[in-house]
Amino acid sequence: MSNRYAVILAAGQGTRMKSKLYKVLHPVCGKPMVQHVVDQVSKLHIDQIVTIIGHGAELVKAQLGDQSNYALQEQQLGTAHAVMQASEMLKTKEGVTIVVCGDTPLIKAETMEALFKHHEETSAKATVLTARTENPTGYGRIVRNENGLVKKIVEHKDATEEERAIKEINTGTYCFDNNALFAALENVSNENVQGEYYLPDVIEILKNAGEIVTAFETDDFEETLGVNDRVALSQAEIILKRRINEQHMRNGVTIIDPANTYIGVDVEIEQDTVLYPGTILSGKTKIGSNCQLGPNTEVKDCSIGEGTTIRQSVAHDSEIGKDVNIGPFAHIRPQSVIHDEVKIGNFVEIKKAVFGKASKASHLSYIGDAEVGSDVNIGCGSITVNYDGKNKYLTKIEDGVFIGCNSNLVAPVTIGKGAYVAAGSTITEDVPGEALSIARARQTNKENYVSKLNLKK
């Protein structure tokens, strides 16, 4: 197999997006468009990726990092001009180069691999990725000769009535012999209405030189969608969401309402987990088997063990164990570690806290900057008072502790193993193990006091 290179076109500003955000950084299913493209290209054993950047160059570099090399197109003078910016890195190399647009987030690695294979098997100097659509209006048409090779690519506005009837269109993705590509680019002219250098002109140059130009037709028109505005962005979101959901369902995940379930491309879910409507899973989330998530639950960058239930709740950047019960209306904030068989009930907020096995905070509590042991019961309305206005402090609750309702644990403080804290207490000092701590004013009843207030006069 010959060496392989990739040029990703990501320099356009995308004025039709009507956005301050650089076009290829608009997300589809939680990931920027250009990241989708680079991730798919990276599966192809490419020797070198060069991303052509322009507007928002530093932001694209920050997103892609060392997954790619970069070439700057300071002025956007057309697609051929964009590819020419990679000449310093690629011009002298032997091999095959694929050119892909950074605003085609639905393109699959399998399709690009098939394009490479077709290109190499036909000994072509250029191969166009094509697709077939019932409504080709606006697309360049693929005109083939009697041998099935590409005779020419004709733009819609320049096409005859006969050519406009052709349903096979140019997707804007190509494979080229690398040397032939950069030699031809030097002969591309900008003598057209837009005054730009167009990549399809390379096809014409190679044809006129007697070289073989072929086309490979993908059977999935949807994956060639280029995103130029918010309408197309929403279409891409719908298509990719459906693709992701179908893959999980075929792998043994039950999705009650796929139209209202949103799963990021990097999410992993094991079989027999059930997702209810309104569930949003994103980031590097991993979910074990036999879990139930939703309805209306958001999970981002979490690992979740098997048999766990999360209902009407939010969890971010945390580790959640097996057979845990969370919600409804709980909030698991970043850097929390929740061990097996824990219950986090309604209107409980956990932040940067560790919960030991089988511990419970069943309702209306805030537990932040805390280490909670196993078999701990935290009563309704109890909180860790972790912040003095300047610094955060740690609360330690050891195994087997019972915290009575409406207790304040003022950090830094440690509640010893097996201790009890009476309801309504404000604890400011350590509580020894097995002790009962009562930190509240003694109740005083003043008989007949209300009548002396004269409230009814």
C-alpha positions as CSV (number, residue, x, y, z in Angstrom):
1,M,0.0,0.0,0.0
2,S,1.3,3.5,-0.9
3,N,1.9,6.2,1.6
4,R,-1.3,8.1,2.4
5,Y,-1.8,11.8,3.2
6,A,-4.8,13.9,4.0
7,V,-5.6,17.5,3.4
8,I,-8.6,18.9,5.4
9,L,-10.1,22.1,4.2
10,A,-11.0,24.2,7.2
11,A,-10.2,27.8,6.4
12,G,-13.6,29.2,5.4
13,Q,-15.2,31.8,7.7
14,G,-18.7,30.4,7.2
15,T,-20.5,33.7,6.9
16,R,-23.8,31.9,6.3
17,M,-23.6,30.5,9.8
18,K,-24.2,34.0,11.1
19,S,-22.0,33.3,14.0
20,K,-18.9,34.6,15.9
21,L,-17.8,31.0,16.2
22,Y,-15.6,29.7,13.4
23,K,-17.7,27.5,11.1
24,V,-15.9,24.1,11.5
25,L,-16.0,24.5,15.3
26,H,-19.7,24.4,15.4
27,P,-20.6,21.1,17.2
28,V,-22.6,18.2,15.9
29,C,-23.7,15.8,18.7
30,G,-21.4,17.6,21.0
31,K,-18.2,17.5,18.9
32,P,-16.9,20.2,16.5
33,M,-17.4,19.4,12.9
34,V,-13.7,19.4,12.0
35,Q,-13.0,17.1,14.9
36,H,-15.5,14.5,13.5
37,V,-13.6,14.7,10.2
38,V,-10.1,14.4,11.7
39,D,-11.3,11.5,13.9
40,Q,-12.6,9.6,10.9
41,V,-9.5,10.3,8.8
42,S,-7.3,9.2,11.6
43,K,-8.7,5.7,11.4
44,L,-7.2,5.3,7.9
45,H,-3.6,4.9,8.9
46,I,-2.7,8.2,7.3
47,D,1.0,9.1,7.3
48,Q,0.4,12.9,7.6
49,I,-2.7,15.0,8.1
50,V,-2.5,18.7,7.1
51,T,-5.4,20.9,8.1
52,I,-5.7,24.2,6.1
53,I,-6.7,26.9,8.5
54,G,-7.6,30.5,8.1
55,H,-10.2,32.4,10.2
56,G,-10.0,31.2,13.8
57,A,-6.8,29.4,13.1
58,E,-5.6,29.3,16.8
59,L,-9.0,27.9,17.9
60,V,-8.8,25.1,15.4
61,K,-5.2,24.3,16.5
62,A,-6.4,24.3,20.1
63,Q,-9.2,21.8,19.2
64,L,-7.2,19.4,17.1
65,G,-3.8,19.7,18.9
66,D,-1.2,17.3,17.6
67,Q,-3.6,15.2,15.6
68,S,-2.7,17.3,12.6
69,N,-0.1,19.5,11.0
70,Y,-1.3,23.0,9.9
71,A,-1.0,25.3,6.9
72,L,-2.4,28.8,6.9
73,Q,-4.5,30.2,4.1
74,E,-4.4,33.9,4.8
75,Q,-6.7,34.8,2.0
76,Q,-9.5,32.5,1.0
77,L,-9.0,32.3,-2.8
78,G,-10.7,29.0,-3.5
79,T,-10.4,25.3,-2.8
80,A,-7.4,24.7,-5.1
81,H,-5.6,27.7,-3.5
82,A,-6.3,26.1,-0.1
83,V,-4.7,22.8,-1.0
84,M,-1.7,24.6,-2.4
85,Q,-1.0,25.8,1.1
86,A,0.0,22.3,2.0
87,S,2.6,22.1,-0.8
88,E,5.6,22.9,1.4
89,M,4.8,19.8,3.5
90,L,3.5,17.4,0.9
91,K,4.6,18.5,-2.6
92,T,7.7,16.2,-2.9
93,K,6.1,13.1,-1.4
94,E,5.1,9.9,-3.2
95,G,1.7,8.5,-2.4
96,V,-2.0,9.2,-2.4
97,T,-3.7,12.3,-0.9
98,I,-7.3,12.5,0.2
99,V,-8.9,16.0,0.3
100,V,-11.8,16.4,2.6
101,C,-13.9,19.4,3.7
102,G,-13.9,20.2,7.4
103,D,-17.6,20.9,7.3
104,T,-18.7,17.4,6.4
105,P,-19.1,15.9,9.8
106,L,-21.0,12.8,8.7
107,I,-18.4,11.3,6.4
108,K,-17.3,7.8,7.5
109,A,-13.9,6.2,7.7
110,E,-15.2,3.2,5.9
111,T,-16.3,5.3,2.9
112,M,-12.9,7.1,2.7
113,E,-11.2,3.7,2.9
114,A,-13.3,2.4,0.0
115,L,-12.4,5.6,-1.9
116,F,-8.7,4.9,-1.4
117,K,-9.1,1.3,-2.5
118,H,-11.0,2.2,-5.6
119,H,-8.4,4.8,-6.5
120,E,-5.5,2.4,-6.1
121,E,-7.2,-0.5,-7.9
122,T,-7.9,1.6,-11.0
123,S,-4.4,3.2,-11.1
124,A,-6.1,6.6,-11.3
125,K,-4.4,9.9,-10.9
126,A,-7.7,11.3,-9.4
127,T,-10.8,9.8,-7.9
128,V,-13.9,11.7,-7.0
129,L,-16.3,10.6,-4.2
130,T,-19.8,10.9,-5.6
131,A,-23.3,10.3,-4.4
132,R,-26.7,10.0,-6.0
133,T,-29.6,12.2,-5.0
134,E,-33.1,12.7,-6.4
135,N,-32.7,16.5,-6.0
136,P,-29.2,17.4,-7.4
137,T,-30.0,21.1,-7.8
138,G,-26.9,23.2,-6.9
139,Y,-24.4,20.3,-7.0
140,G,-21.7,19.7,-9.6
141,R,-22.7,16.8,-11.9
142,I,-20.5,13.8,-12.7
143,V,-20.4,13.2,-16.5
144,R,-19.0,9.8,-17.2
145,N,-17.7,8.4,-20.5
146,E,-18.7,5.1,-22.1
147,N,-16.0,3.3,-20.0
148,G,-17.5,4.7,-16.7
149,L,-14.5,7.0,-16.2
150,V,-15.1,10.7,-15.4
151,K,-15.4,12.7,-18.5
152,K,-15.9,16.0,-16.6
153,I,-17.5,17.6,-13.6
154,V,-19.9,20.3,-14.6
155,E,-21.3,22.9,-12.1
156,H,-25.1,23.2,-12.0
157,K,-25.1,26.8,-13.4
158,D,-23.0,25.7,-16.4
159,A,-24.8,22.4,-17.1
160,T,-27.0,21.7,-20.1
161,E,-30.6,20.4,-19.6
162,E,-29.3,16.9,-20.3
163,E,-26.5,17.3,-17.8
164,R,-28.8,18.7,-15.1
165,A,-30.8,15.5,-15.4
166,I,-27.8,13.5,-14.0
167,K,-28.4,12.4,-10.4
168,E,-24.8,11.6,-9.6
169,I,-23.1,14.6,-7.9
170,N,-19.7,15.7,-6.7
171,T,-19.4,15.5,-2.9
172,G,-16.2,17.6,-2.7
173,T,-14.1,14.7,-1.4
174,Y,-11.2,13.5,-3.7
175,C,-8.3,11.1,-3.8
176,F,-5.2,12.2,-5.9
177,D,-1.8,10.9,-6.8
178,N,0.1,13.3,-4.6
179,N,2.7,14.3,-7.2
180,A,0.1,14.7,-9.9
181,L,-2.0,16.9,-7.6
182,F,0.6,19.4,-6.8
183,A,1.9,19.5,-10.4
184,A,-1.7,20.2,-11.6
185,L,-2.3,22.8,-8.9
186,E,0.4,25.0,-10.5
187,N,-1.7,25.2,-13.7
188,V,-5.1,26.0,-12.1
189,S,-6.4,29.4,-13.3
190,N,-8.6,31.9,-11.4
191,E,-10.2,33.2,-14.6
192,N,-13.8,32.7,-13.5
193,V,-16.6,34.9,-12.1
194,Q,-15.4,34.5,-8.5
195,G,-11.7,35.0,-9.3
196,E,-10.9,31.9,-7.3
197,Y,-8.8,28.7,-7.8
198,Y,-11.1,25.7,-7.8
199,L,-10.1,22.2,-7.0
200,P,-12.3,20.5,-9.6
201,D,-10.2,22.3,-12.2
202,V,-7.4,19.8,-11.3
203,I,-9.7,17.0,-12.7
204,E,-9.9,18.9,-16.0
205,I,-6.1,19.4,-16.1
206,L,-5.4,15.7,-15.5
207,K,-8.0,14.6,-18.0
208,N,-6.5,16.9,-20.7
209,A,-3.1,15.3,-19.9
210,G,-4.6,11.9,-20.7
211,E,-4.6,10.7,-17.1
212,I,-7.2,8.3,-15.7
213,V,-9.9,10.0,-13.5
214,T,-12.4,7.8,-11.8
215,A,-15.4,8.2,-9.5
216,F,-16.4,6.1,-6.5
217,E,-20.1,6.4,-5.6
218,T,-21.1,6.1,-2.0
219,D,-24.5,4.6,-1.3
220,D,-25.2,7.0,1.5
221,F,-25.9,10.5,0.3
222,E,-26.5,11.8,3.8
223,E,-22.9,11.3,4.8
224,T,-21.7,13.8,2.2
225,L,-23.8,16.7,3.7
226,G,-21.8,19.9,3.8
227,V,-22.8,22.3,6.6
228,N,-23.0,25.9,5.5
229,D,-25.7,27.3,7.7
230,R,-27.7,26.5,10.8
231,V,-30.4,24.6,8.9
232,A,-27.8,22.2,7.5
233,L,-26.2,22.0,11.0
234,S,-29.5,20.8,12.5
235,Q,-29.9,18.3,9.7
236,A,-26.4,16.9,10.4
237,E,-27.3,16.7,14.1
238,I,-30.5,14.7,13.3
239,I,-28.7,12.3,10.9
240,L,-25.7,11.7,13.3
241,K,-28.0,11.3,16.3
242,R,-30.0,8.7,14.5
243,R,-26.8,6.9,13.3
244,I,-25.4,6.8,16.9
245,N,-28.7,5.7,18.5
246,E,-29.2,2.9,16.0
247,Q,-25.7,1.6,16.6
248,H,-26.3,1.4,20.4
249,M,-29.7,-0.3,19.9
250,R,-28.1,-2.9,17.6
251,N,-25.6,-3.5,20.4
252,G,-28.3,-4.3,22.9
253,V,-29.2,-0.9,24.5
254,T,-32.9,-0.1,24.8
255,I,-33.8,3.4,23.8
256,I,-37.5,4.1,24.5
257,D,-37.7,7.2,22.3
258,P,-34.7,7.6,20.0
259,A,-36.0,10.9,18.7
260,N,-35.6,12.4,22.2
261,T,-32.4,10.7,23.3
262,Y,-29.1,12.4,22.6
263,I,-25.8,10.4,22.8
264,G,-22.4,11.7,22.0
265,V,-20.1,9.9,19.6
266,D,-17.6,8.8,22.3
267,V,-20.1,7.4,24.7
268,E,-19.9,3.7,25.5
269,I,-23.0,1.8,26.8
270,E,-23.1,-1.9,27.7
271,Q,-26.1,-4.1,26.8
272,D,-29.5,-4.2,28.6
273,T,-29.2,-0.6,29.7
274,V,-32.4,1.3,29.2
275,L,-32.5,5.0,28.2
276,Y,-35.7,6.9,28.8
277,P,-36.8,10.1,26.9
278,G,-34.9,13.3,27.5
279,T,-31.6,11.5,28.3
280,I,-28.4,13.4,27.2
281,L,-25.1,11.5,27.3
282,S,-21.9,13.2,26.3
283,G,-18.2,13.4,26.5
284,K,-16.2,10.2,27.5
285,T,-19.1,8.7,29.4
286,K,-19.1,4.9,30.0
287,I,-22.2,3.1,31.2
288,G,-22.4,-0.4,32.5
289,S,-25.0,-3.0,31.8
290,N,-28.5,-3.1,33.2
291,C,-28.6,0.6,34.1
292,Q,-31.7,2.8,33.8
293,L,-31.1,6.4,32.8
294,G,-33.8,9.1,32.5
295,P,-36.2,10.4,31.9
296,N,-34.7,13.9,31.5
297,T,-31.2,13.0,32.7
298,E,-27.9,14.6,31.7
299,V,-24.6,12.7,32.1
300,K,-21.2,14.0,30.9
301,D,-17.8,12.5,31.3
302,C,-18.8,9.9,33.9
303,S,-18.2,6.2,34.4
304,I,-21.3,4.4,35.7
305,G,-21.3,0.8,37.0
306,E,-23.8,-1.9,36.2
307,G,-27.3,-1.8,37.7
308,T,-27.3,1.9,38.5
309,T,-30.4,4.1,38.1
310,I,-30.3,7.8,37.5
311,R,-33.6,9.7,37.1
312,Q,-34.3,13.3,36.3
313,S,-30.7,14.3,37.4
314,V,-27.4,15.7,36.3
315,A,-24.0,14.1,36.7
316,H,-20.7,15.5,35.4
317,D,-17.1,14.3,35.5
318,S,-17.6,11.7,38.2
319,E,-17.2,8.0,39.0
320,I,-20.4,6.3,39.9
321,G,-20.4,2.6,41.1
322,K,-22.7,-0.4,40.7
323,D,-26.3,-0.5,41.9
324,V,-26.4,3.2,42.8
325,N,-29.7,5.0,42.9
326,I,-29.6,8.7,42.0
327,G,-32.5,11.1,41.8
328,P,-35.0,12.4,41.0
329,F,-33.6,15.9,40.8
330,A,-30.1,15.2,42.1
331,H,-26.9,17.0,41.0
332,I,-23.6,15.1,40.9
333,R,-20.9,17.8,40.3
334,P,-17.4,17.2,39.1
335,Q,-14.7,15.1,40.9
336,S,-17.2,13.0,42.9
337,V,-16.7,9.3,43.5
338,I,-19.8,7.4,44.5
339,H,-19.2,3.8,45.4
340,D,-21.6,0.8,45.1
341,E,-25.1,0.7,46.5
342,V,-25.2,4.4,47.4
343,K,-28.5,6.3,47.4
344,I,-28.4,10.0,46.4
345,G,-32.0,11.1,46.6
346,N,-34.1,14.0,45.5
347,F,-32.7,17.5,45.6
348,V,-29.3,16.4,46.8
349,E,-26.2,18.0,45.5
350,I,-22.8,16.3,45.6
351,K,-19.6,18.2,44.8
352,K,-16.0,16.9,44.9
353,A,-17.0,14.2,47.5
354,V,-16.4,10.5,48.0
355,F,-19.4,8.4,49.1
356,G,-18.5,5.0,50.6
357,K,-20.5,1.8,49.9
358,A,-24.2,1.7,50.8
359,S,-24.2,5.3,52.2
360,K,-27.3,7.4,51.8
361,A,-28.2,11.1,51.4
362,S,-31.9,10.7,50.6
363,H,-33.2,14.3,50.4
364,L,-32.4,18.0,50.4
365,S,-28.7,17.9,51.2
366,Y,-25.5,19.6,50.0
367,I,-22.4,17.4,50.5
368,G,-19.3,19.2,49.1
369,D,-15.5,18.7,49.7
370,A,-16.3,15.6,51.8
371,E,-15.1,12.1,52.5
372,V,-18.1,10.0,53.4
373,G,-17.4,6.4,54.6
374,S,-19.6,3.3,54.1
375,D,-23.1,2.7,55.7
376,V,-23.5,6.4,56.5
377,N,-26.9,7.9,56.7
378,I,-27.1,11.7,56.1
379,G,-30.5,13.0,57.2
380,C,-32.8,15.4,55.3
381,G,-31.6,18.9,55.0
382,S,-28.0,18.3,56.3
383,I,-25.1,20.0,54.7
384,T,-21.3,20.3,54.8
385,V,-20.4,23.9,55.4
386,N,-17.2,23.9,53.3
387,Y,-16.6,27.5,52.5
388,D,-15.6,30.4,54.8
389,G,-15.7,33.0,52.0
390,K,-12.0,32.5,51.1
391,N,-11.1,28.8,51.3
392,K,-12.7,25.4,51.0
393,Y,-12.3,22.8,53.8
394,L,-12.8,19.1,54.1
395,T,-15.5,17.3,56.0
396,K,-14.8,13.6,57.0
397,I,-17.7,11.3,57.9
398,E,-16.4,7.9,58.9
399,D,-18.1,4.5,58.5
400,G,-21.5,3.9,60.1
401,V,-22.2,7.5,61.1
402,F,-25.8,8.8,61.5
403,I,-26.3,12.5,60.7
404,G,-29.7,13.7,62.0
405,C,-31.9,15.9,59.9
406,N,-31.0,19.6,59.3
407,S,-27.5,19.3,60.6
408,N,-24.6,21.7,59.6
409,L,-21.1,20.2,59.6
410,V,-18.8,23.1,59.6
411,A,-15.5,22.1,58.0
412,P,-12.8,21.2,58.7
413,V,-14.4,18.6,60.9
414,T,-14.3,14.9,61.4
415,I,-17.3,12.7,62.6
416,G,-15.8,9.6,64.0
417,K,-16.8,6.0,63.2
418,G,-20.3,5.0,64.4
419,A,-21.1,8.4,65.8
420,Y,-24.5,10.0,65.9
421,V,-25.3,13.7,65.3
422,A,-28.6,14.9,66.7
423,A,-31.0,16.6,64.4
424,G,-30.7,20.3,64.1
425,S,-27.1,20.4,65.3
426,T,-24.3,22.7,64.0
427,I,-21.1,20.8,64.5
428,T,-17.9,22.9,64.7
429,E,-15.6,20.4,66.4
430,D,-14.6,16.8,65.8
431,V,-17.0,14.2,67.1
432,P,-15.4,11.0,68.6
433,G,-16.4,7.6,67.3
434,E,-19.6,6.1,68.9
435,A,-20.4,9.4,70.5
436,L,-23.8,11.3,70.3
437,S,-23.2,15.0,69.5
438,I,-25.9,17.5,70.3
439,A,-25.0,21.1,69.2
440,R,-28.2,23.2,69.7
441,A,-29.7,25.4,72.3
442,R,-31.7,23.5,74.9
443,Q,-35.5,23.9,74.3
444,T,-37.3,26.2,76.6
445,N,-41.1,26.4,76.8
446,K,-42.6,29.6,78.3
447,E,-46.2,28.8,79.4
448,N,-49.0,31.2,78.4
449,Y,-46.5,33.5,76.8
450,V,-48.5,34.2,73.6
451,S,-51.4,35.8,75.6
452,K,-48.9,38.5,76.9
453,L,-48.1,39.6,73.3
454,N,-51.5,41.1,72.8
455,L,-51.4,40.0,69.2
456,K,-55.2,40.3,68.8
457,K,-55.7,43.9,69.9
